[in-house]
Amino acid sequence: MHTAGNHRRKLPAGIFLLFAMFAGATVAAPAPNNIGQLLEHAEAIKTTDNAGFVRLLQEIEARTPELSDLQKWRLRYLQGWEATYSGENDKAKSLLEAVINQAPDNGLRTRAIATLINVLGVGHHYEEAFKYLDHALDDLAETTDQDARAHVLAEASQLLSEAGQYDLAASYANQLRTDYPTGRNNCMGHMFGLQAELHGGRTIVPKERFQDAISRCLGVDDKLAADTIRRDMAIMDLQHNKLDEALTILQGHYEEVKELNYPDLNAEYNILLAQVYWKQGDTSLAQKFAMNAIDIASKSDLTEPLISAYQLLYQIERQYGNLRDALAYHEKYVAADKEHLDDVREKALAYQIVKQEVEAKKGELDTLNKQNQILQLQQALDHKAVVTSRLYITLLLTVLASIAFWLYRLKRSQLRFMRLARRDGLTGIFNRQHFVEEAEQTLRYVGKSLRGACLILIDLDHFKEINDTHGHVVGDAVLKRAVAVCQCHLNSCDVFGRLGGEEFGILLPECTVIQALERAERIRNAIQQVDSDEDVPLTASFGIAATAHYGYELRRLLIAADSALYRAKNDGRNRVVVSMDDYAPRTTGSSQSRHAEASPYANSAE
């Protein structure tokens, strides 16, 4: 797989499909004088021999007067494809839009739409990308070009998966597998289907399905797709702590992935190796592969590998006691994570906007049709008696009521989407992003009047052991139980959210350090004493930071509270630690109260 070089833009998942779908095809050398064969050959080698493709494209361009009208449009499509590959997105968009709007061949227009969706995704024009995708899917039934149909189905699966619509993404991947039972398109359908299932929350997929998909892709000589599937299999093993199995996969194909020269997959293999070595306790190898991931990802603008690498290096430096370096990596991690969350939210919002616009247009058409029907009825009823006029009025009221009901349901759907975007799917409390937004707004409010506030970070003790011993169902029930206990001790003005995994945050406005310590201690005792149907003992560790010592910036409060939480974990768990700028942090626990020193840069250890 060729790339355009490190100076070009990131190749996202959609671009991966565009370049990989038809790679590896074997085509006989064309007759030099046959312009049609030259175009066919250029189409076939554009991913396997991109340099040869560019030379062939230049040769065809020099012979433009010999081309038929359709061949000229096909040449323009290939020029747009090459501009996409080279990162010249403005040029690519102009060429592809011309093909979409003017080319006489429906299959060629469909290919251009699928390629343009990639260009728009790279440029973060997600709303426009979804509009083109909706248009392509509407015309899919009329598309007879099989490669173009497969291209659209694959684009639909990937773009919808990136927008969080995993069920829809899986359905299009399944359609791709069904419509193309063999060959490269079938390989792609299996790959995208597995990705949609894993990202959609399915934590266990049978290994046989991965092996079957890998065999299908290797059968068409698509090593890039096969190694992408192996990456997903390693991710699943890592999630279930099967470290040796994950390491076998990653080490066995690491050199092959490097030779493919595809930055995205190369960076992901490096960060996965780093995470496996970190869990195995090999800090030096974990640091080495994390740095490799940063080097690759930063050159190609790959956000997700950077997030994982910065987070891991932060933990490594903190373990070494290099607090200045740890803080620097933590700040880079926070910045990269925010950028990624903003991008994910932008994709999800773009999908919902386009979806609502499509539904609104359909509603407008329905309304116009009903109005026409009403006008026709009115003309017919002009010659009827009063009894018939009453029937017309009743029908009119019914139609207006149906329109009002449809508008009500549309508005309710929009409000429901806004609620879901703010809430954690399991516990129903604020998710990380909305907690940060609400907390920052509250801190600005209390800061204007110089009133105090305190931030409490909570981490459930030994939660990983609960998951490993009793399973994820019991683990989910434990999380819900802990949230319910916390909510019993919160006021209406407190900000409560899940920051990730088993970690929660509470911002207490107009609260002193002593009051925060007392409330945290009550919550700690309540969590420890509550009975459960699962018969699983549960305790939690708490870290507290106050604006009186750290100011009204949420980032500083998070770092200070994280430091106190880390101390609480190190001191034996099931205790509350307060971090203060000028004082040793105050620690309370289940059996004693004592004073201990805590670093303001420490994080939660578990």
C-alpha positions as CSV (number, residue, x, y, z in Angstrom):
1,M,0.0,0.0,0.0
2,H,1.5,3.3,-1.1
3,T,1.1,6.5,0.8
4,A,1.6,10.0,-0.3
5,G,4.4,10.7,2.1
6,N,4.5,12.0,5.7
7,H,3.9,15.6,4.5
8,R,0.4,14.7,3.3
9,R,-2.7,14.7,5.4
10,K,-4.0,11.9,7.5
11,L,-5.6,9.0,5.6
12,P,-8.8,8.2,7.6
13,A,-10.8,5.0,7.5
14,G,-12.8,6.1,4.5
15,I,-9.6,6.8,2.5
16,F,-8.3,3.4,3.5
17,L,-11.3,1.8,1.7
18,L,-10.8,4.0,-1.4
19,F,-7.2,2.9,-1.8
20,A,-7.6,-0.8,-0.7
21,M,-10.8,-1.9,-2.3
22,F,-9.5,-2.7,-5.8
23,A,-5.8,-3.2,-4.9
24,G,-4.1,-6.3,-6.1
25,A,-6.0,-6.8,-9.3
26,T,-4.1,-8.4,-12.1
27,V,-4.5,-6.7,-15.4
28,A,-2.8,-7.5,-18.7
29,A,-0.6,-4.8,-20.1
30,P,-2.6,-2.5,-22.4
31,A,-2.0,-1.9,-26.1
32,P,-0.3,1.5,-26.3
33,N,-2.6,2.8,-29.0
34,N,-5.8,1.7,-27.3
35,I,-6.9,4.6,-25.2
36,G,-9.7,2.6,-23.6
37,Q,-7.3,-0.1,-22.4
38,L,-5.0,2.6,-21.0
39,L,-7.9,4.0,-18.9
40,E,-8.7,0.5,-17.7
41,H,-5.1,-0.2,-16.8
42,A,-4.8,3.2,-14.9
43,E,-7.9,2.3,-12.9
44,A,-6.4,-1.1,-12.0
45,I,-3.0,0.1,-10.8
46,K,-3.9,3.3,-9.1
47,T,-3.4,1.7,-5.6
48,T,-0.8,-1.0,-6.3
49,D,1.6,1.2,-8.4
50,N,0.7,4.8,-7.7
51,A,3.8,6.2,-9.4
52,G,3.0,4.2,-12.6
53,F,-0.5,5.4,-12.4
54,V,0.6,9.0,-12.3
55,R,2.8,8.5,-15.3
56,L,0.0,6.7,-17.2
57,L,-2.4,9.5,-16.3
58,Q,0.0,12.1,-17.8
59,E,0.3,10.1,-21.0
60,I,-3.5,9.9,-21.3
61,E,-3.8,13.7,-20.6
62,A,-1.4,14.4,-23.5
63,R,-3.8,12.5,-25.8
64,T,-7.0,14.2,-24.6
65,P,-8.1,15.1,-28.2
66,E,-8.4,11.4,-28.9
67,L,-10.8,10.7,-26.0
68,S,-14.6,10.3,-26.4
69,D,-16.9,12.4,-24.3
70,L,-17.3,9.5,-21.7
71,Q,-13.6,8.8,-21.7
72,K,-12.9,12.5,-20.9
73,W,-15.2,12.3,-17.9
74,R,-13.5,9.1,-16.8
75,L,-10.1,10.9,-17.1
76,R,-11.5,13.7,-15.0
77,Y,-12.6,11.2,-12.3
78,L,-9.1,9.6,-12.2
79,Q,-7.6,13.1,-11.9
80,G,-9.9,13.8,-9.0
81,W,-8.9,10.5,-7.4
82,E,-5.2,11.3,-7.7
83,A,-5.7,14.8,-6.2
84,T,-7.5,13.1,-3.3
85,Y,-4.6,10.6,-2.8
86,S,-2.1,13.5,-2.9
87,G,-3.9,15.6,-0.3
88,E,-5.0,18.3,-2.8
89,N,-8.5,18.4,-1.4
90,D,-9.7,21.6,-3.0
91,K,-8.6,20.4,-6.4
92,A,-10.1,17.0,-5.8
93,K,-13.5,18.5,-4.7
94,S,-13.7,20.7,-7.8
95,L,-13.0,17.8,-10.2
96,L,-15.3,15.3,-8.5
97,E,-18.2,17.7,-8.2
98,A,-17.9,18.3,-12.0
99,V,-18.2,14.6,-12.6
100,I,-21.1,14.3,-10.2
101,N,-23.1,17.1,-11.8
102,Q,-22.3,16.5,-15.5
103,A,-20.9,13.1,-16.3
104,P,-23.4,11.0,-18.5
105,D,-22.6,7.7,-16.8
106,N,-24.4,6.9,-13.5
107,G,-21.8,4.4,-12.3
108,L,-19.0,7.0,-12.8
109,R,-21.1,9.6,-10.9
110,T,-21.6,7.2,-8.0
111,R,-17.8,6.5,-7.8
112,A,-17.2,10.2,-7.8
113,I,-19.7,10.7,-4.9
114,A,-18.0,7.9,-2.9
115,T,-14.6,9.5,-3.4
116,L,-15.9,13.0,-2.6
117,I,-17.3,11.7,0.7
118,N,-13.6,10.8,1.6
119,V,-12.5,14.3,0.7
120,L,-15.2,15.9,2.8
121,G,-14.4,13.7,5.7
122,V,-10.7,14.6,5.6
123,G,-11.7,18.3,5.5
124,H,-14.1,17.8,8.5
125,H,-17.0,18.8,6.3
126,Y,-19.1,16.1,7.9
127,E,-22.6,17.6,7.2
128,E,-21.9,17.9,3.5
129,A,-20.4,14.3,3.5
130,F,-23.6,12.9,5.0
131,K,-25.7,14.8,2.5
132,Y,-23.8,13.2,-0.4
133,L,-24.0,9.8,1.3
134,D,-27.8,10.1,1.6
135,H,-28.0,11.1,-2.1
136,A,-25.8,8.1,-3.0
137,L,-27.9,5.6,-0.9
138,D,-31.1,6.9,-2.5
139,D,-29.7,6.2,-6.0
140,L,-28.2,2.9,-5.1
141,A,-31.1,0.8,-6.4
142,E,-30.6,2.4,-9.9
143,T,-26.8,1.8,-9.8
144,T,-25.8,-1.1,-12.0
145,D,-22.0,-0.6,-11.7
146,Q,-21.2,-3.3,-9.1
147,D,-17.9,-1.7,-8.0
148,A,-19.6,1.6,-7.5
149,R,-22.4,0.0,-5.4
150,A,-19.8,-1.7,-3.2
151,H,-17.9,1.6,-2.8
152,V,-21.0,3.3,-1.6
153,L,-22.0,0.5,0.8
154,A,-18.5,0.5,2.3
155,E,-18.5,4.3,2.7
156,A,-21.9,4.2,4.4
157,S,-20.6,1.6,6.9
158,Q,-17.5,3.5,7.8
159,L,-18.9,7.0,7.9
160,L,-21.9,5.9,10.0
161,S,-19.6,4.0,12.4
162,E,-17.5,7.1,12.9
163,A,-20.7,9.0,13.7
164,G,-21.6,6.5,16.4
165,Q,-24.4,4.8,14.3
166,Y,-23.0,1.3,14.8
167,D,-26.2,-0.6,14.1
168,L,-26.7,1.1,10.8
169,A,-23.0,0.7,10.0
170,A,-23.2,-3.0,10.7
171,S,-26.3,-3.4,8.5
172,Y,-24.5,-1.8,5.5
173,A,-21.5,-4.0,6.1
174,N,-23.8,-7.1,6.2
175,Q,-25.4,-6.0,2.9
176,L,-21.9,-5.7,1.4
177,R,-21.1,-9.3,2.5
178,T,-24.4,-10.6,1.2
179,D,-24.3,-8.8,-2.2
180,Y,-20.7,-9.9,-2.7
181,P,-20.2,-13.4,-1.3
182,T,-16.6,-13.7,-2.5
183,G,-13.8,-11.4,-3.5
184,R,-12.4,-8.1,-2.2
185,N,-15.8,-6.5,-1.5
186,N,-16.7,-9.5,0.7
187,C,-13.4,-9.0,2.6
188,M,-14.3,-5.3,3.2
189,G,-17.8,-6.2,4.4
190,H,-16.4,-8.6,7.0
191,M,-13.8,-6.1,8.2
192,F,-16.2,-3.2,8.5
193,G,-18.9,-5.4,10.1
194,L,-16.4,-6.5,12.9
195,Q,-15.4,-2.9,13.5
196,A,-19.0,-1.8,13.9
197,E,-19.7,-4.6,16.4
198,L,-16.7,-3.9,18.5
199,H,-17.1,-0.2,18.6
200,G,-20.8,-0.6,19.1
201,G,-20.3,-2.2,22.5
202,R,-20.0,-5.9,21.8
203,T,-17.1,-6.9,23.9
204,I,-16.7,-10.5,22.8
205,V,-16.6,-11.7,19.2
206,P,-15.8,-15.4,18.5
207,K,-12.2,-15.7,17.3
208,E,-13.4,-18.0,14.5
209,R,-15.1,-14.9,12.9
210,F,-11.9,-13.0,12.9
211,Q,-10.0,-15.9,11.4
212,D,-12.6,-16.4,8.7
213,A,-12.4,-12.7,7.8
214,I,-8.6,-12.7,7.7
215,S,-8.7,-15.8,5.4
216,R,-11.1,-14.1,3.0
217,C,-8.9,-11.0,2.8
218,L,-5.7,-13.0,2.3
219,G,-7.4,-15.0,-0.4
220,V,-7.6,-11.8,-2.4
221,D,-4.1,-10.7,-1.3
222,D,-5.3,-7.8,0.8
223,K,-2.7,-7.8,3.6
224,L,-3.7,-4.3,4.8
225,A,-7.3,-5.4,5.5
226,A,-6.1,-8.7,7.1
227,D,-3.7,-6.8,9.4
228,T,-6.5,-4.3,10.3
229,I,-8.7,-7.2,11.4
230,R,-5.8,-8.6,13.4
231,R,-5.5,-5.2,15.1
232,D,-9.1,-5.4,16.1
233,M,-8.6,-9.0,17.4
234,A,-5.6,-7.8,19.5
235,I,-7.7,-4.9,20.9
236,M,-10.4,-7.4,22.0
237,D,-7.7,-9.6,23.7
238,L,-6.2,-6.6,25.4
239,Q,-9.6,-5.5,26.7
240,H,-10.0,-9.0,28.3
241,N,-6.5,-9.0,29.7
242,K,-5.4,-11.8,27.3
243,L,-1.9,-10.3,27.1
244,D,0.0,-13.2,25.6
245,E,-2.5,-13.7,22.8
246,A,-2.5,-10.0,22.0
247,L,1.3,-9.9,22.0
248,T,1.5,-12.9,19.7
249,I,-0.7,-11.2,17.1
250,L,1.1,-7.8,17.3
251,Q,4.6,-9.2,17.3
252,G,3.9,-11.7,14.5
253,H,2.7,-9.0,12.1
254,Y,4.5,-5.9,13.2
255,E,7.2,-6.0,10.5
256,E,4.6,-6.7,7.8
257,V,2.6,-3.6,8.9
258,K,5.7,-1.5,8.8
259,E,6.3,-2.6,5.2
260,L,2.8,-1.7,4.2
261,N,3.7,1.9,5.0
262,Y,0.2,2.9,6.1
263,P,0.7,5.4,9.0
264,D,-2.7,4.9,10.7
265,L,-2.3,1.1,11.2
266,N,1.5,1.4,11.9
267,A,0.8,3.9,14.8
268,E,-2.0,1.7,16.2
269,Y,0.2,-1.5,16.2
270,N,2.9,0.5,18.1
271,I,0.6,1.9,20.8
272,L,-1.1,-1.5,21.3
273,L,2.3,-3.1,21.8
274,A,3.2,-0.3,24.3
275,Q,-0.1,-1.0,26.2
276,V,0.6,-4.8,26.3
277,Y,4.2,-4.3,27.6
278,W,2.9,-1.8,30.2
279,K,0.4,-4.3,31.6
280,Q,3.2,-6.9,31.6
281,G,5.4,-4.6,33.6
282,D,8.0,-4.0,30.9
283,T,8.2,-0.2,31.3
284,S,11.2,0.3,28.9
285,L,9.5,-1.5,26.0
286,A,6.2,0.3,26.7
287,Q,8.0,3.6,26.6
288,K,9.8,2.7,23.4
289,F,6.7,1.7,21.4
290,A,4.7,4.6,22.8
291,M,7.3,7.0,21.5
292,N,7.2,5.2,18.1
293,A,3.4,5.8,18.0
294,I,3.8,9.5,18.8
295,D,6.5,9.9,16.1
296,I,4.2,8.3,13.4
297,A,0.9,9.8,14.6
298,S,2.2,13.4,14.9
299,K,3.6,13.3,11.3
300,S,0.3,12.1,9.9
301,D,-2.1,14.0,12.2
302,L,-3.6,10.8,13.8
303,T,-5.4,11.9,16.9
304,E,-6.4,8.6,18.6
305,P,-3.0,7.0,18.8
306,L,-1.6,10.2,20.2
307,I,-4.2,10.2,23.0
308,S,-3.3,6.7,24.1
309,A,0.4,7.3,23.8
310,Y,0.4,10.5,25.8
311,Q,-1.8,8.9,28.5
312,L,0.6,5.9,28.8
313,L,3.7,8.1,28.9
314,Y,2.1,10.2,31.6
315,Q,1.6,7.0,33.7
316,I,5.2,5.9,33.0
317,E,6.8,9.3,34.0
318,R,4.6,9.4,37.1
319,Q,5.8,6.0,38.1
320,Y,9.4,7.1,37.6
321,G,8.7,10.2,39.8
322,N,9.3,12.6,36.9
323,L,6.4,14.9,37.8
324,R,7.3,17.7,35.5
325,D,7.4,15.3,32.4
326,A,4.3,13.6,33.7
327,L,2.4,16.9,33.8
328,A,3.6,17.8,30.3
329,Y,2.3,14.5,28.9
330,H,-0.9,14.9,30.9
331,E,-1.5,18.3,29.3
332,K,-0.9,16.9,25.8
333,Y,-3.2,14.0,26.5
334,V,-6.0,16.4,27.7
335,A,-5.6,18.6,24.6
336,A,-5.6,15.7,22.2
337,D,-8.6,14.0,24.0
338,K,-10.6,17.3,23.8
339,E,-9.8,17.6,20.1
340,H,-10.9,14.0,19.4
341,L,-14.1,14.4,21.5
342,D,-15.0,17.6,19.6
343,D,-14.5,15.8,16.3
344,V,-16.6,12.8,17.4
345,R,-19.3,15.2,18.6
346,E,-19.2,17.1,15.3
347,K,-19.7,13.9,13.3
348,A,-22.6,12.8,15.4
349,L,-24.2,16.2,15.2
350,A,-23.7,16.4,11.4
351,Y,-25.5,13.0,11.1
352,Q,-28.4,14.2,13.2
353,I,-28.7,17.5,11.4
354,V,-28.8,15.8,8.0
355,K,-31.2,13.2,9.3
356,Q,-33.6,15.8,10.6
357,E,-33.3,17.8,7.4
358,V,-34.3,14.7,5.3
359,E,-37.2,14.0,7.6
360,A,-38.3,17.7,7.5
361,K,-38.2,17.6,3.7
362,K,-40.3,14.5,3.6
363,G,-42.7,16.1,6.0
364,E,-42.9,19.2,3.8
365,L,-43.7,17.0,0.8
366,D,-46.3,15.1,2.8
367,T,-47.8,18.5,3.9
368,L,-47.9,19.8,0.3
369,N,-49.6,16.5,-0.9
370,K,-52.2,16.8,1.8
371,Q,-52.8,20.5,1.0
372,N,-53.3,19.5,-2.7
373,Q,-55.7,16.8,-1.6
374,I,-57.6,19.3,0.5
375,L,-57.8,21.7,-2.4
376,Q,-59.1,19.0,-4.7
377,L,-61.7,18.0,-2.0
378,Q,-62.7,21.7,-1.6
379,Q,-63.4,22.0,-5.4
380,A,-65.4,18.8,-5.3
381,L,-67.3,19.8,-2.2
382,D,-68.3,23.2,-3.7
383,H,-71.3,21.5,-5.3
384,K,-72.3,19.3,-2.4
385,A,-74.7,19.9,0.5
386,V,-73.9,21.1,4.0
387,V,-73.5,17.6,5.3
388,T,-70.7,17.0,2.9
389,S,-69.1,20.3,3.9
390,R,-69.0,19.1,7.5
391,L,-67.1,16.0,6.4
392,Y,-64.6,18.2,4.6
393,I,-64.1,20.3,7.8
394,T,-63.5,17.1,9.8
395,L,-61.0,15.8,7.3
396,L,-59.2,19.1,7.3
397,L,-58.9,19.1,11.1
398,T,-57.7,15.6,11.0
399,V,-55.0,16.5,8.5
400,L,-53.9,19.5,10.5
401,A,-53.8,17.4,13.7
402,S,-51.6,14.8,12.0
403,I,-49.2,17.5,10.9
404,A,-49.1,19.0,14.4
405,F,-48.5,15.5,15.8
406,W,-45.6,14.9,13.3
407,L,-44.0,18.2,14.3
408,Y,-44.3,17.3,18.0
409,R,-42.6,14.0,17.4
410,L,-39.9,15.6,15.4
411,K,-39.2,18.2,18.2
412,R,-39.3,15.4,20.9
413,S,-36.8,13.4,18.8
414,Q,-34.4,16.4,18.7
415,L,-34.7,17.0,22.5
416,R,-34.1,13.3,23.1
417,F,-30.9,13.4,21.0
418,M,-29.7,16.4,23.0
419,R,-30.3,14.5,26.3
420,L,-28.5,11.4,25.0
421,A,-25.5,13.5,23.9
422,R,-25.0,14.7,27.5
423,R,-25.6,11.5,29.5
424,D,-23.6,8.5,30.3
425,G,-25.3,5.5,28.7
426,L,-25.0,3.1,31.7
427,T,-25.5,5.3,34.7
428,G,-27.6,8.2,33.3
429,I,-25.4,10.9,34.9
430,F,-23.4,13.5,33.0
431,N,-20.7,12.1,30.7
432,R,-17.2,13.4,30.8
433,Q,-17.6,16.1,28.2
434,H,-20.8,17.5,29.6
435,F,-19.4,17.3,33.2
436,V,-16.4,19.4,32.1
437,E,-18.7,22.0,30.4
438,E,-21.1,22.3,33.4
439,A,-18.2,22.3,35.9
440,E,-16.4,25.1,34.1
441,Q,-19.6,27.2,33.9
442,T,-20.3,26.7,37.6
443,L,-16.7,27.7,38.5
444,R,-17.0,30.9,36.4
445,Y,-20.2,31.7,38.3
446,V,-18.8,31.2,41.8
447,G,-15.6,32.8,40.8
448,K,-17.3,36.1,39.9
449,S,-18.6,36.4,43.5
450,L,-15.4,34.9,45.0
451,R,-17.3,32.1,46.6
452,G,-15.6,28.8,47.2
453,A,-16.1,25.5,45.5
454,C,-14.6,22.0,45.9
455,L,-14.0,19.2,43.4
456,I,-14.2,15.5,44.6
457,L,-12.8,12.7,42.5
458,I,-14.1,9.2,43.3
459,D,-12.5,5.9,42.2
460,L,-14.1,2.5,43.1
461,D,-11.5,0.2,44.7
462,H,-10.5,-3.1,43.1
463,F,-13.2,-2.6,40.4
464,K,-11.1,-4.5,37.8
465,E,-11.1,-7.5,40.1
466,I,-14.9,-7.3,40.5
467,N,-15.2,-7.3,36.7
468,D,-12.7,-10.2,36.3
469,T,-14.2,-12.3,39.1
470,H,-18.0,-11.7,38.7
471,G,-18.3,-10.5,35.1
472,H,-19.3,-7.3,33.4
473,V,-23.0,-7.6,34.2
474,V,-22.2,-7.5,37.9
475,G,-19.6,-4.8,37.3
476,D,-22.3,-2.6,35.6
477,A,-24.7,-3.2,38.6
478,V,-21.9,-2.1,41.0
479,L,-21.4,1.1,39.1
480,K,-25.1,1.9,39.1
481,R,-25.2,1.1,42.9
482,A,-22.3,3.5,43.6
483,V,-24.0,6.2,41.5
484,A,-27.3,5.8,43.4
485,V,-25.5,6.1,46.7
486,C,-23.7,9.3,45.6
487,Q,-26.9,10.9,44.4
488,C,-28.5,10.4,47.8
489,H,-25.9,12.8,49.3
490,L,-25.9,15.5,46.5
491,N,-27.7,18.8,46.4
492,S,-29.6,20.1,43.3
493,C,-26.8,22.6,42.5
494,D,-24.0,20.0,42.6
495,V,-22.4,18.8,39.3
496,F,-22.1,15.0,39.1
497,G,-20.6,13.0,36.2
498,R,-18.8,9.8,35.1
499,L,-15.2,10.7,34.0
500,G,-14.5,7.2,32.6
501,G,-14.5,3.6,33.7
502,E,-15.0,3.5,37.5
503,E,-14.0,7.2,38.1
504,F,-16.5,9.9,39.0
505,G,-16.4,13.6,39.7
506,I,-18.5,15.9,41.9
507,L,-18.2,19.7,41.9
508,L,-19.6,21.3,45.1
509,P,-20.3,25.0,44.6
510,E,-20.3,27.3,47.7
511,C,-18.6,24.7,49.7
512,T,-15.6,24.8,52.1
513,V,-12.9,22.2,52.4
514,I,-14.2,21.0,55.7
515,Q,-17.8,20.7,54.3
516,A,-16.4,18.8,51.3
517,L,-14.4,16.5,53.5
518,E,-17.5,15.7,55.7
519,R,-19.7,15.1,52.6
520,A,-17.1,12.8,51.0
521,E,-16.7,10.9,54.2
522,R,-20.5,10.3,54.4
523,I,-20.5,9.1,50.8
524,R,-17.5,6.8,51.5
525,N,-19.3,5.3,54.5
526,A,-22.5,4.9,52.6
527,I,-20.8,3.1,49.7
528,Q,-19.0,0.7,52.2
529,Q,-22.2,-0.1,54.1
530,V,-24.8,-0.5,51.4
531,D,-26.2,-4.0,50.9
532,S,-26.4,-5.5,47.3
533,D,-28.1,-8.4,45.6
534,E,-24.7,-9.3,44.1
535,D,-23.0,-9.8,47.5
536,V,-20.0,-7.9,46.3
537,P,-18.2,-5.8,48.9
538,L,-17.4,-2.3,47.6
539,T,-15.3,0.6,48.8
540,A,-14.1,3.8,47.2
541,S,-11.2,6.2,47.4
542,F,-11.7,10.0,47.3
543,G,-9.5,13.0,46.3
544,I,-10.5,16.6,47.1
545,A,-9.2,19.9,45.8
546,A,-10.6,23.4,46.7
547,T,-10.7,26.7,44.8
548,A,-9.3,28.3,48.0
549,H,-6.0,26.6,47.3
550,Y,-6.0,26.1,43.5
551,G,-8.2,28.8,42.0
552,Y,-11.1,28.5,39.7
553,E,-9.5,26.7,36.7
554,L,-11.0,23.3,36.3
555,R,-7.7,21.8,34.9
556,R,-5.8,22.7,38.1
557,L,-8.5,21.4,40.3
558,L,-8.6,18.1,38.4
559,I,-4.8,17.6,38.7
560,A,-4.8,18.4,42.4
561,A,-7.8,16.2,43.2
562,D,-6.2,13.4,41.0
563,S,-3.0,13.8,43.1
564,A,-5.0,13.4,46.4
565,L,-6.9,10.4,44.9
566,Y,-3.5,8.8,44.0
567,R,-2.4,9.2,47.6
568,A,-5.6,7.7,48.9
569,K,-5.0,4.6,46.7
570,N,-1.4,4.3,47.8
571,D,-2.3,4.7,51.5
572,G,-4.5,1.6,51.4
573,R,-7.7,2.8,49.6
574,N,-11.2,3.3,51.2
575,R,-10.2,6.8,52.5
576,V,-10.5,10.5,51.7
577,V,-7.5,12.7,51.0
578,V,-7.6,16.5,50.7
579,S,-4.9,18.2,48.6
580,M,-3.8,21.8,49.6
581,D,-1.2,24.1,48.1
582,D,0.4,25.2,51.4
583,Y,-0.5,22.3,53.6
584,A,0.0,18.6,53.8
585,P,-3.2,16.9,52.5
586,R,-5.7,15.8,55.1
587,T,-6.5,12.0,54.9
588,T,-9.4,10.2,56.5
589,G,-10.1,6.5,56.2
590,S,-12.2,3.7,57.5
591,S,-10.2,3.3,60.7
592,Q,-8.0,6.4,61.2
593,S,-7.3,10.0,60.3
594,R,-3.8,11.2,59.6
595,H,-1.7,13.8,57.7
596,A,0.4,12.8,54.7
597,E,2.3,14.6,51.9
598,A,0.9,14.4,48.4
599,S,2.2,15.7,45.1
600,P,0.0,18.2,43.2
601,Y,0.7,16.4,40.0
602,A,-0.2,12.8,41.0
603,N,-3.1,10.9,39.4
604,S,-5.3,8.0,40.4
605,A,-3.2,4.8,40.6
606,E,-5.8,2.2,39.9
